[in-house]
Amino acid sequence: MEGKRIDTDIKGEVLKGQLALFNGPGQAFELREFRVRPLQPGELLVKNVYTTICGSDLHTFCGLRKEPSPTVLGHEIVGEVIALHPTHAGFDLCGQQIQQGDRITWTVFSSNPQSTNSLRGIPQKGDDLFKYGHVLVEEPEVFHGGLGTYCIIKANTGIIKLPENIPLSIAATLNCSVSTVAGALRMAGDIKDKHVLITGMGHLGITCAAMCREAGAEWIGAADIDPRRLDEALGFGADEVFNMNGDNSKLLSVLQERTNGKGIDVVFDMSGSPDAMEFGIKSLGIGGFAILIGAVFNTRSLLIDPERVIRNLLTIRGLHNYNFADFKYAFDFMKCNWEKYPFSTVVEKEFSLEQVEEAFEYAIVQKPLRVGIKL
């Protein structure tokens, strides 16, 4: 079935919207107007209402990671449903009916649900992978990121309908940071009564602390080199914070004391720092788990003692993005806990789409947990 053209009003004018095009590191964003193409089977159209700038967006902006350009950045998005293709099932992952006017967020990816990796439970690595906010802008495929008026949601994208009481600034982070942390906890197994260390207290780290607290961790340590981030971690469930900007050999002794000589049960690295990852693995006790998430950009290789990994029965696992069950877990967690922890303070400043250049510069200089783009 062919897509049906979507009109802006009763006069039948073709729908158009703006994009803040990213043309590469060191180049200014370019605000341009484009036509919205007709929807294809299984798709829906949303009007973006809020986007938060993720750390990976900043890495792309600074040239630490490469994306095709021009592109439209932004994948932590909340949108309002404008239209559904007649073939769309009309329900979200939780079984809630989706209608025009509903506020939704969606997975950062879509992929073939019948592909090998999808059937293995890792649809984020499935065939025909499409990632919002990471794709070349090439007409007519232009509206596929958060820094624009609209976004076309492709078939096989996981969608969740949002309750009205969750603030936009909190809901926007669900489909990246919060869901990735949910996946990290899944990979770590049962957290209840465990001693947990988190290295890197950005948005991933503070979310991980809160999620581990709700999962029943006995003790949560938070480590970073930024005193402000460490102060923030205490409000998100961390029992104790550690500044890693110094001699970390002493810190290993402290962690041994905190765990009665047994060592850390689970370490989550959210920083991407090789030093932090190596330290975390050294801190593990027998049967410990290291879950590595932060290094989504090019960095040096890790120095790991293989004999210690073998003799101590350590497990080292990496996670990139998440699956649909993680997305639902993240939603359930935030729905129940966004008021219990200070998630409402995460976005320190908001900007308009026309101020996108200023927003990125602010994020780089001030290093807030998030900045928001209110559309």
Protein Blocks (a to p, Z undefined) as FASTA:
>chain_A
ZZddddfblnopacdddddddebehiacdddddddddddehiacdddfbdcddfklmmmm
nopaccdddddehjbdcdddfbdcfklgoiafkopacdehiacdddfbdcdfkbmklmno
paklcghiacehiaccddfblblcfbbfbdcddehiacddddfklcfklmmmmmmmmmmm
mmmmmmnopaehpacddehjafklmmmmmmmmmnopabdcdddfbfklmmmmmmnopabd
cdfbbcfklmmmmmmmmnnonopfbdcdfklpaklmmmmmmmpcehiacddfklmcccdd
ddddfklmmmnopacdddehjafklmmmmmmmmmmmmmmpckllmpmbdcdfklmmmmmm
mmmmnopabdcddZZ
